[in-house]
């Protein structure tokens, strides 16, 4: 089985690298010796008749998403957290991970089969991409806004990286693939409508409320932050129904 083979390869590689690290006297510290990391990947098995079937594998809080033409962004993974919470709660509740890849502790790989309507975009990202934005809606907005204002894949990549560098409090990695699109122009045309929906229903109302709070100067900074969170939570309740994936159950290896 693919997941079992991947787990074995990871274990073998980690143990081999751990021996190198522990014999190097210049490297010290628990975190270095443990070689901790997270993982998120999607293996697309087949595409036919407007459908793609993929195997999604992860450990930790790195995520795999589907970005649909009409349905928008959906998280195909579930974060491994000691204190469970949804994507909005995680922005302020910095829970330790309950599971992650390491050379010196047991871990497991989560996986699930997903069936995707084409065309769509699959992307895998580390938490530095989405954990420092005001709401999960802003993550989809950022992906779409940078896509639509650029004319090449390389321009999109640079623009998105620059935007994330301004807000991220951590390193970040992102990989994506378009499934069922003929070109970047095709992708842009297909997602322009979704961008309009996200902007109109979520981002513009959020910005309007935030402008009112900032201009009114009423209450303490703590009270204004609380009101900001209330606004974000109210919009999140509308958005989360399409964001949280309702598909095949999660299985584990290891």
Backbone as CSV, one residue per row, in Angstrom:
resi,resn,N_x,N_y,N_z,CA_x,CA_y,CA_z,C_x,C_y,C_z
1,UNK,0.846,-1.204,0.000,0.000,0.000,0.000,0.875,1.245,0.000
2,UNK,0.438,2.264,-0.745,1.249,3.462,-0.924,1.571,4.158,0.408
3,UNK,0.592,4.319,1.282,0.817,5.032,2.541,1.770,4.255,3.437
4,UNK,1.601,2.936,3.475,2.498,2.111,4.295,3.931,2.202,3.781
5,UNK,4.097,2.155,2.464,5.437,2.260,1.888,6.045,3.631,2.172
6,UNK,5.228,4.682,2.074,5.724,6.023,2.371,6.163,6.129,3.820
7,UNK,5.381,5.571,4.739,5.736,5.619,6.169,7.067,4.918,6.414
8,UNK,7.271,3.766,5.793,8.521,3.036,5.975,9.705,3.817,5.422
9,UNK,9.532,4.429,4.253,10.613,5.220,3.670,10.958,6.423,4.551
10,UNK,9.930,7.056,5.101,10.172,8.178,5.997,10.919,7.729,7.243
11,UNK,10.488,6.637,7.835,11.147,6.117,9.034,12.617,5.819,8.765
12,UNK,12.880,5.134,7.669,14.266,4.776,7.334,15.113,6.024,7.112
13,UNK,14.559,7.002,6.394,15.301,8.225,6.116,15.559,9.025,7.388
14,UNK,14.556,9.112,8.257,14.704,9.859,9.501,15.776,9.243,10.390
15,UNK,15.757,7.933,10.521,16.750,7.280,11.370,18.152,7.433,10.807
16,UNK,18.260,7.395,9.489,19.567,7.579,8.863,20.081,8.994,9.088
17,UNK,19.219,9.991,8.893,19.620,11.380,9.091,19.869,11.679,10.563
18,UNK,19.113,11.046,11.445,19.300,11.289,12.881,20.683,10.838,13.339
19,UNK,21.184,9.749,12.771,22.526,9.286,13.137,23.578,10.291,12.708
20,UNK,23.373,10.915,11.547,24.321,11.935,11.079,24.290,13.147,11.997
21,UNK,23.085,13.575,12.379,22.939,14.761,13.216,23.553,14.548,14.580
22,UNK,23.299,13.409,15.201,23.781,13.175,16.569,25.291,12.991,16.634
23,UNK,25.938,12.661,15.507,27.399,12.530,15.511,28.106,13.828,15.148
24,UNK,27.346,14.853,14.822,27.923,16.154,14.482,27.922,17.017,15.742
25,UNK,29.068,17.263,16.315,29.166,17.961,17.601,28.748,19.426,17.500
26,UNK,28.684,19.978,16.303,28.306,21.377,16.168,26.799,21.574,16.315
27,UNK,26.006,20.514,16.212,24.561,20.615,16.306,24.103,20.153,17.678
28,UNK,23.369,21.008,18.347,22.906,20.721,19.696,21.417,21.050,19.787
29,UNK,20.752,20.481,20.779,19.355,20.845,21.055,18.381,19.745,20.708
30,UNK,17.337,19.660,21.497,16.335,18.618,21.329,15.645,18.714,19.977
31,UNK,15.273,19.918,19.567,14.529,20.061,18.324,15.349,19.609,17.121
32,UNK,16.663,19.870,17.146,17.505,19.438,16.044,17.585,17.924,16.001
33,UNK,17.790,17.297,17.162,17.946,15.861,17.197,16.672,15.118,16.822
34,UNK,15.535,15.715,17.098,14.277,15.037,16.802,13.882,15.142,15.333
35,UNK,14.461,16.091,14.615,14.135,16.301,13.203,12.625,16.369,12.974
36,UNK,11.944,17.287,13.665,10.478,17.360,13.514,10.073,18.042,12.215
37,UNK,8.989,17.581,11.662,8.438,18.224,10.478,6.966,17.830,10.334
38,UNK,6.257,18.571,9.511,4.892,18.210,9.138,4.891,17.793,7.673
39,UNK,3.766,17.260,7.237,3.681,16.783,5.864,2.264,16.970,5.347
40,UNK,2.151,17.326,4.074,0.861,17.382,3.397,1.093,17.102,1.915
41,UNK,0.392,16.120,1.386,0.541,15.809,-0.032,-0.752,15.213,-0.568
42,UNK,-0.895,15.311,-1.875,-2.044,14.712,-2.556,-1.533,13.968,-3.783
43,UNK,-1.934,12.744,-3.898,-1.562,11.906,-5.043,-2.803,11.700,-5.900
44,UNK,-2.802,12.332,-7.064,-3.952,12.237,-7.969,-3.821,10.943,-8.764
45,UNK,-4.783,10.052,-8.563,-4.688,8.717,-9.143,-5.256,8.634,-10.553
46,UNK,-6.334,9.342,-10.819,-6.934,9.284,-12.139,-7.837,10.480,-12.370
47,UNK,-7.987,10.828,-13.636,-8.881,11.905,-14.030,-9.655,11.447,-15.255
48,UNK,-10.964,11.378,-15.134,-11.793,10.986,-16.266,-13.233,11.400,-16.021
49,UNK,-13.925,11.709,-17.121,-15.343,12.048,-17.059,-15.653,13.177,-16.077
50,UNK,-14.765,14.181,-16.035,-14.988,15.327,-15.169,-14.763,15.074,-13.698
51,UNK,-14.091,13.961,-13.355,-13.854,13.594,-11.965,-12.374,13.263,-11.771
52,UNK,-11.812,13.679,-10.651,-10.465,13.276,-10.251,-10.551,12.551,-8.920
53,UNK,-9.761,11.504,-8.773,-9.675,10.784,-7.507,-8.268,10.947,-6.969
54,UNK,-8.188,11.328,-5.698,-6.885,11.627,-5.107,-6.768,10.995,-3.728
55,UNK,-5.548,10.669,-3.373,-5.217,10.199,-2.032,-4.517,11.337,-1.317
56,UNK,-5.094,11.796,-0.216,-4.541,12.912,0.556,-3.878,12.350,1.808
57,UNK,-2.628,12.749,2.046,-1.837,12.226,3.173,-1.266,13.404,3.936
58,UNK,-1.291,13.323,5.280,-0.750,14.430,6.059,-0.385,14.009,7.481
59,UNK,0.430,14.847,8.110,0.771,14.723,9.529,1.054,16.124,10.047
60,UNK,0.423,16.486,11.159,0.622,17.816,11.727,-0.441,18.789,11.261
61,UNK,-0.042,20.052,11.114,-1.008,21.088,10.732,-0.733,21.692,9.360
62,UNK,0.091,21.046,8.556,0.140,21.404,7.140,-1.111,20.839,6.484
63,UNK,-1.605,21.509,5.444,-2.919,21.181,4.907,-2.911,20.968,3.396
64,UNK,-3.889,20.197,2.950,-4.200,20.074,1.530,-5.584,20.680,1.320
65,UNK,-5.703,21.489,0.271,-6.962,22.154,-0.053,-7.386,21.819,-1.473
66,UNK,-8.696,21.875,-1.685,-9.258,21.933,-3.023,-9.844,23.321,-3.218
67,UNK,-9.494,23.945,-4.331,-10.069,25.236,-4.698,-10.979,25.015,-5.886
68,UNK,-12.291,25.047,-5.648,-13.261,24.786,-6.692,-13.700,26.051,-7.406
69,UNK,-14.151,25.905,-8.620,-14.551,27.047,-9.436,-15.718,27.791,-8.793
70,UNK,-16.722,27.068,-8.311,-17.874,27.708,-7.667,-17.861,27.518,-6.157
71,UNK,-17.423,26.358,-5.708,-17.487,26.044,-4.271,-16.369,26.704,-3.473
72,UNK,-15.286,27.096,-4.142,-14.205,27.781,-3.449,-13.274,26.841,-2.705
73,UNK,-12.706,27.342,-1.628,-11.660,26.628,-0.907,-12.256,25.658,0.099
74,UNK,-11.748,24.429,0.095,-12.155,23.422,1.076,-10.914,22.739,1.624
75,UNK,-10.847,22.593,2.928,-9.721,21.929,3.577,-9.974,20.431,3.595
76,UNK,-9.119,19.674,2.909,-9.290,18.226,2.787,-8.660,17.464,3.945
77,UNK,-7.879,18.139,4.755,-7.190,17.533,5.888,-7.764,18.055,7.201
78,UNK,-7.391,17.418,8.309,-7.771,17.893,9.638,-6.514,18.001,10.495
79,UNK,-6.279,19.180,11.055,-5.051,19.427,11.810,-4.921,18.483,13.000
80,UNK,-3.697,17.995,13.232,-3.398,17.178,14.409,-3.065,18.109,15.573
81,UNK,-4.053,18.414,16.400,-3.887,19.359,17.499,-4.255,18.719,18.828
82,UNK,-3.529,19.091,19.885,-3.883,18.616,21.220,-5.196,19.221,21.695
83,UNK,-5.453,20.463,21.304,-6.728,21.111,21.610,-7.462,21.297,20.279
84,UNK,-8.426,20.442,19.969,-9.099,20.512,18.673,-9.810,21.845,18.470
85,UNK,-9.873,22.270,17.236,-10.570,23.509,16.895,-10.623,23.656,15.393
86,UNK,-11.545,24.486,14.925,-11.654,24.672,13.483,-10.607,25.679,12.998
87,UNK,-10.634,25.976,11.716,-9.611,26.828,11.115,-9.635,28.239,11.672
88,UNK,-10.813,28.726,12.060,-10.890,30.064,12.636,-10.338,30.071,14.063
89,UNK,-10.695,29.071,14.859,-10.213,29.005,16.240,-8.697,28.888,16.290
90,UNK,-8.114,28.188,15.336,-6.665,27.971,15.343,-5.874,29.271,15.165
91,UNK,-6.506,30.294,14.621,-5.798,31.557,14.415,-5.386,32.213,15.727
92,UNK,-6.121,31.940,16.807,-5.776,32.519,18.108,-5.447,31.457,19.153
93,UNK,-5.881,30.224,18.928,-5.597,29.141,19.862,-4.403,28.352,19.331
94,UNK,-3.215,28.715,19.776,-1.990,28.106,19.255,-1.732,26.786,19.974
95,UNK,-2.533,25.788,19.663,-2.425,24.497,20.332,-1.179,23.748,19.870
96,UNK,-0.503,23.036,20.793,0.588,22.153,20.368,0.057,21.058,19.454
97,UNK,0.932,20.532,18.620,0.546,19.441,17.734,0.443,18.136,18.514
98,UNK,-0.520,17.328,18.154,-0.672,16.012,18.780,0.040,14.929,17.982
99,UNK,0.445,15.252,16.769,1.093,14.279,15.894,1.919,15.016,14.861
100,UNK,3.161,14.600,14.685,4.020,15.160,13.642,5.153,14.187,13.389
101,UNK,5.764,14.294,12.237,6.847,13.396,11.851,8.098,13.733,12.638
102,UNK,8.774,12.707,13.155,9.975,12.922,13.954,10.812,11.649,13.974
103,UNK,12.117,11.829,14.190,13.021,10.676,14.271,13.026,10.033,15.645
104,UNK,12.470,10.702,16.651,12.606,10.192,18.017,11.276,10.019,18.742
105,UNK,10.170,9.992,18.025,8.875,9.733,18.641,8.003,8.987,17.635
106,UNK,7.044,8.256,18.163,6.120,7.576,17.269,5.185,8.602,16.632
107,UNK,4.790,8.346,15.424,3.864,9.225,14.727,3.076,8.379,13.734
108,UNK,2.023,8.940,13.206,1.246,8.259,12.183,0.981,9.199,11.015
109,UNK,0.683,8.621,9.885,0.255,9.377,8.723,-1.259,9.248,8.596
110,UNK,-1.936,10.382,8.517,-3.365,10.397,8.238,-3.561,10.327,6.729
111,UNK,-4.631,9.682,6.292,-4.918,9.683,4.860,-6.410,9.460,4.618
112,UNK,-6.853,9.957,3.485,-8.235,9.750,3.058,-8.314,9.827,1.538
113,UNK,-9.272,9.127,0.988,-9.559,9.197,-0.441,-10.552,10.340,-0.677
114,UNK,-10.331,11.101,-1.727,-11.259,12.183,-2.062,-11.623,12.104,-3.542
115,UNK,-12.838,12.458,-3.844,-13.314,12.547,-5.219,-13.604,14.009,-5.512
116,UNK,-13.016,14.530,-6.577,-13.073,15.953,-6.871,-13.726,16.206,-8.212
117,UNK,-14.623,17.168,-8.254,-15.215,17.595,-9.519,-14.232,18.499,-10.249
118,UNK,-14.026,18.237,-11.516,-13.115,19.035,-12.333,-13.893,20.102,-13.105
119,UNK,-13.243,21.244,-13.385,-11.861,21.576,-13.029,-11.760,22.084,-11.587
120,UNK,-10.573,21.986,-11.036,-10.319,22.522,-9.703,-8.810,22.684,-9.529
121,UNK,-8.416,23.257,-8.416,-7.007,23.399,-8.063,-6.769,22.611,-6.782
122,UNK,-5.684,21.851,-6.732,-5.249,21.195,-5.506,-4.013,21.916,-5.001
123,UNK,-3.968,22.216,-3.714,-2.779,22.843,-3.160,-2.443,22.290,-1.797
124,UNK,-1.163,22.212,-1.524,-0.640,21.804,-0.223,0.160,22.961,0.342
125,UNK,-0.027,23.252,1.640,0.603,24.440,2.226,0.947,24.195,3.690
126,UNK,2.005,24.841,4.145,2.347,24.819,5.565,1.624,25.943,6.286
127,UNK,1.618,25.883,7.621,0.806,26.817,8.400,1.260,28.264,8.284
128,UNK,2.489,28.510,7.836,2.924,29.884,7.634,2.127,30.618,6.572
129,UNK,1.428,29.880,5.712,0.633,30.504,4.657,-0.677,31.078,5.178
130,UNK,-1.288,30.439,6.176,-2.662,30.789,6.555,-2.854,31.139,8.022
131,UNK,-1.865,30.890,8.867,-2.055,31.113,10.307,-1.892,32.570,10.731
132,UNK,-1.487,33.455,9.841,-1.236,34.845,10.231,-2.159,35.817,9.498
133,UNK,-3.204,35.293,8.911,-4.207,36.118,8.247,-5.400,36.320,9.183
134,UNK,-6.198,37.368,8.986,-7.299,37.658,9.920,-8.336,36.556,10.016
135,UNK,-8.673,35.923,8.900,-9.693,34.880,8.871,-9.329,33.859,7.795
136,UNK,-9.921,32.664,7.818,-9.702,31.715,6.726,-10.173,32.246,5.377
137,UNK,-11.168,33.140,5.378,-11.634,33.708,4.113,-10.550,34.538,3.446
138,UNK,-9.716,35.187,4.251,-8.645,36.002,3.688,-7.602,35.141,2.968
139,UNK,-7.471,33.890,3.348,-6.535,32.986,2.676,-7.012,32.709,1.246
140,UNK,-8.286,32.387,1.089,-8.817,32.184,-0.259,-8.757,33.482,-1.061
141,UNK,-9.089,34.585,-0.423,-9.042,35.883,-1.101,-7.631,36.184,-1.605
142,UNK,-6.628,35.917,-0.784,-5.245,36.186,-1.171,-4.834,35.339,-2.368
143,UNK,-5.191,34.060,-2.366,-4.875,33.187,-3.493,-5.499,33.712,-4.788
144,UNK,-6.767,34.087,-4.705,-7.480,34.525,-5.904,-7.047,35.912,-6.365
145,UNK,-6.840,36.829,-5.413,-6.455,38.193,-5.778,-5.107,38.217,-6.486
146,UNK,-4.154,37.448,-5.979,-2.835,37.416,-6.612,-2.893,36.703,-7.961
147,UNK,-3.728,35.675,-8.070,-3.900,35.004,-9.360,-4.415,35.968,-10.418
148,UNK,-5.461,36.699,-10.100,-6.153,37.494,-11.112,-5.373,38.712,-11.572
149,UNK,-4.442,39.196,-10.756,-3.719,40.396,-11.182,-2.371,40.081,-11.836
150,UNK,-2.102,38.803,-12.117,-0.850,38.438,-12.764,-1.112,37.650,-14.042
151,UNK,-0.136,37.688,-14.954,-0.329,37.093,-16.276,0.495,35.847,-16.531
152,UNK,1.413,35.514,-15.636,2.191,34.283,-15.768,2.240,33.583,-14.420
153,UNK,2.536,32.303,-14.450,2.644,31.526,-13.211,3.761,32.076,-12.336
154,UNK,4.882,32.460,-12.952,6.010,32.971,-12.168,5.659,34.301,-11.505
155,UNK,4.925,35.163,-12.209,4.478,36.418,-11.601,3.538,36.147,-10.425
156,UNK,2.645,35.212,-10.592,1.722,34.839,-9.501,2.493,34.324,-8.304
157,UNK,3.475,33.454,-8.553,4.281,32.894,-7.472,5.004,33.991,-6.693
158,UNK,5.642,34.919,-7.407,6.388,35.986,-6.737,5.458,36.909,-5.952
159,UNK,4.342,37.257,-6.546,3.385,38.147,-5.892,2.843,37.514,-4.613
160,UNK,2.443,36.245,-4.701,1.908,35.556,-3.531,2.963,35.438,-2.435
161,UNK,4.193,35.120,-2.811,5.267,35.008,-1.821,5.525,36.350,-1.138
162,UNK,5.521,37.427,-1.892,5.746,38.751,-1.310,4.638,39.128,-0.335
163,UNK,3.403,38.809,-0.680,2.275,39.114,0.207,2.368,38.317,1.493
164,UNK,2.725,37.050,1.382,2.830,36.212,2.571,4.004,36.635,3.454
165,UNK,5.100,37.058,2.839,6.259,37.497,3.616,5.931,38.693,4.507
166,UNK,4.968,39.501,4.088,4.599,40.688,4.858,3.829,40.346,6.129
167,UNK,3.152,39.196,6.141,2.295,38.873,7.281,2.743,37.635,8.039
168,UNK,3.461,36.734,7.394,3.785,35.459,8.016,4.779,35.627,9.154
169,UNK,4.511,34.936,10.259,5.446,34.912,11.388,6.253,33.631,11.395
170,UNK,6.342,32.969,10.253,6.992,31.670,10.170,7.409,31.453,8.715
171,UNK,8.243,30.436,8.505,8.534,30.031,7.131,7.249,29.485,6.508
172,UNK,7.180,29.509,5.197,5.998,28.970,4.538,6.393,28.280,3.243
173,UNK,5.625,27.256,2.903,5.810,26.527,1.654,4.438,26.269,1.044
174,UNK,4.364,26.304,-0.275,3.106,26.108,-0.981,3.385,25.457,-2.328
175,UNK,2.592,24.443,-2.646,2.650,23.822,-3.966,1.218,23.638,-4.449
176,UNK,0.970,23.897,-5.728,-0.388,23.732,-6.250,-0.353,23.238,-7.685
177,UNK,-1.470,22.636,-8.086,-1.608,22.152,-9.455,-3.046,22.370,-9.898
178,UNK,-3.214,22.844,-11.117,-4.536,22.999,-11.691,-4.938,21.729,-12.430
179,UNK,-6.124,21.228,-12.155,-6.615,20.006,-12.778,-7.788,20.360,-13.694
180,UNK,-7.642,20.061,-14.971,-8.727,20.301,-15.909,-8.724,21.668,-16.556
181,UNK,-7.650,22.430,-16.360,-7.532,23.751,-16.978,-6.545,23.680,-18.137
182,UNK,-6.821,24.419,-19.201,-5.947,24.417,-20.370,-4.761,25.372,-20.211
183,UNK,-4.949,26.461,-19.456,-3.910,27.470,-19.335,-4.175,28.320,-18.096
184,UNK,-3.223,29.199,-17.778,-3.423,30.125,-16.669,-4.579,31.070,-16.970
185,UNK,-4.699,31.489,-18.216,-5.821,32.346,-18.592,-7.152,31.655,-18.375
186,UNK,-7.216,30.380,-18.689,-8.415,29.573,-18.451,-8.730,29.521,-16.961
187,UNK,-7.701,29.341,-16.157,-7.861,29.302,-14.692,-8.378,30.630,-14.164
188,UNK,-7.814,31.723,-14.653,-8.245,33.052,-14.209,-9.706,33.323,-14.557
189,UNK,-10.097,32.992,-15.768,-11.490,33.216,-16.165,-12.446,32.370,-15.325
190,UNK,-12.036,31.143,-15.035,-12.903,30.245,-14.285,-13.102,30.708,-12.849
191,UNK,-12.091,31.339,-12.253,-12.146,31.702,-10.834,-12.505,33.164,-10.589
192,UNK,-12.673,33.938,-11.638,-13.026,35.354,-11.464,-14.355,35.516,-10.737
193,UNK,-15.312,34.663,-11.048,-16.610,34.748,-10.377,-16.519,34.418,-8.905
194,UNK,-15.731,33.421,-8.574,-15.554,33.061,-7.163,-14.888,34.196,-6.395
195,UNK,-13.919,34.863,-7.010,-13.272,36.008,-6.360,-14.293,37.093,-6.042
196,UNK,-15.188,37.359,-6.971,-16.221,38.380,-6.742,-17.113,38.002,-5.563
197,UNK,-17.454,36.718,-5.452,-18.292,36.257,-4.345,-17.571,36.427,-3.009
198,UNK,-16.311,36.016,-2.945,-15.533,36.126,-1.710,-15.390,37.583,-1.291
199,UNK,-15.106,38.441,-2.250,-14.924,39.858,-1.940,-16.227,40.494,-1.455
200,UNK,-17.322,40.205,-2.164,-18.606,40.817,-1.833,-19.179,40.298,-0.507
201,UNK,-19.110,39.002,-0.266,-19.783,38.403,0.884,-18.967,38.413,2.165
202,UNK,-17.632,38.470,2.041,-16.802,38.309,3.233,-15.778,39.427,3.438
203,UNK,-14.958,39.670,2.434,-13.845,40.599,2.630,-14.327,42.043,2.746
204,UNK,-15.192,42.478,1.832,-15.699,43.854,1.894,-16.464,44.123,3.190
205,UNK,-17.390,43.247,3.633,-18.061,43.485,4.917,-17.088,43.521,6.090
206,UNK,-16.090,42.659,6.060,-15.092,42.658,7.138,-14.334,43.977,7.163
207,UNK,-13.890,44.438,6.019,-13.124,45.680,5.950,-13.964,46.884,6.358
208,UNK,-15.242,46.884,5.981,-16.124,47.982,6.367,-16.282,48.057,7.885
209,UNK,-16.493,46.911,8.496,-16.636,46.877,9.956,-15.342,47.279,10.647
210,UNK,-14.218,46.835,10.109,-12.938,47.186,10.707,-12.654,48.680,10.566
211,UNK,-13.025,49.268,9.449,-12.837,50.708,9.261,-13.662,51.490,10.275
212,UNK,-14.890,51.042,10.509,-15.752,51.704,11.492,-15.145,51.618,12.889
213,UNK,-14.641,50.446,13.257,-14.038,50.272,14.578,-12.819,51.174,14.728
214,UNK,-11.972,51.202,13.719,-10.741,51.997,13.804,-11.023,53.492,13.800
215,UNK,-12.030,53.914,13.056,-12.342,55.342,12.982,-13.082,55.844,14.220
216,UNK,-13.835,54.957,14.861,-14.602,55.384,16.033,-13.727,55.586,17.265
217,UNK,-12.595,54.869,17.336,-11.671,54.978,18.476,-12.389,54.733,19.809
218,UNK,-13.453,53.950,19.768,-14.197,53.683,20.994,-13.674,52.417,21.664
219,UNK,-13.565,52.450,22.998,-13.115,51.289,23.740,-11.607,51.149,23.740
220,UNK,-11.142,50.226,24.563,-9.709,49.957,24.642,-9.263,49.113,23.455
221,UNK,-7.955,48.968,23.322,-7.413,48.140,22.253,-7.896,46.702,22.401
222,UNK,-8.013,46.248,23.627,-8.495,44.895,23.878,-9.949,44.737,23.448
223,UNK,-10.766,45.751,23.744,-12.175,45.693,23.336,-12.311,45.731,21.820
224,UNK,-11.488,46.537,21.148,-11.546,46.602,19.690,-11.111,45.269,19.076
225,UNK,-10.108,44.634,19.671,-9.668,43.326,19.185,-10.770,42.291,19.367
226,UNK,-11.504,42.385,20.480,-12.614,41.458,20.723,-13.716,41.657,19.684
227,UNK,-14.025,42.917,19.357,-15.040,43.200,18.346,-14.592,42.714,16.971
228,UNK,-13.311,42.872,16.690,-12.775,42.381,15.424,-12.970,40.871,15.312
229,UNK,-12.707,40.181,16.410,-12.863,38.729,16.394,-14.334,38.328,16.257
230,UNK,-15.218,39.078,16.868,-16.646,38.788,16.735,-17.108,38.926,15.286
231,UNK,-16.616,39.956,14.613,-16.966,40.157,13.204,-16.446,38.997,12.363
232,UNK,-15.187,38.639,12.597,-14.607,37.531,11.850,-15.345,36.230,12.088
233,UNK,-15.742,35.979,13.338,-16.447,34.741,13.664,-17.818,34.687,12.994
234,UNK,-18.519,35.806,12.966,-19.843,35.843,12.329,-19.738,35.525,10.835
235,UNK,-18.751,36.090,10.171,-18.558,35.805,8.749,-18.077,34.379,8.525
236,UNK,-17.248,33.888,9.437,-16.744,32.518,9.349,-17.881,31.504,9.422
237,UNK,-18.882,31.759,10.228,-20.013,30.832,10.346,-20.735,30.664,9.011
238,UNK,-20.762,31.716,8.218,-21.379,31.629,6.890,-20.481,30.869,5.905
239,UNK,-19.190,31.059,6.063,-18.217,30.527,5.107,-17.876,29.059,5.355
240,UNK,-17.893,28.623,6.605,-17.329,27.333,6.983,-18.098,26.142,6.419
241,UNK,-19.381,26.313,6.099,-20.162,25.190,5.578,-19.553,24.630,4.297
242,UNK,-19.014,25.497,3.451,-18.379,25.030,2.223,-16.907,24.719,2.393
243,UNK,-16.315,25.240,3.464,-14.879,25.091,3.682,-14.522,23.742,4.304
244,UNK,-15.329,23.272,5.230,-15.018,22.036,5.940,-15.457,20.835,5.108
245,UNK,-14.518,19.981,4.784,-14.738,18.885,3.846,-15.594,17.788,4.470
246,UNK,-16.596,17.369,3.749,-17.467,16.279,4.179,-17.296,15.143,3.184
247,UNK,-16.307,14.264,3.453,-16.011,13.206,2.517,-15.707,11.904,3.212
248,UNK,-14.869,11.092,2.589,-14.542,9.796,3.149,-13.835,9.938,4.498
249,UNK,-13.993,8.974,5.393,-13.377,9.073,6.731,-11.849,9.032,6.670
250,UNK,-11.257,9.513,7.735,-9.801,9.552,7.851,-9.300,8.210,8.380
251,UNK,-8.238,7.702,7.756,-7.558,6.500,8.253,-6.128,6.862,8.630
252,UNK,-5.468,5.935,9.331,-4.118,6.213,9.826,-3.204,5.038,9.538
253,UNK,-1.938,5.361,9.318,-0.898,4.360,9.142,0.240,4.675,10.098
254,UNK,0.578,3.699,10.966,1.665,3.894,11.923,1.162,4.036,13.337
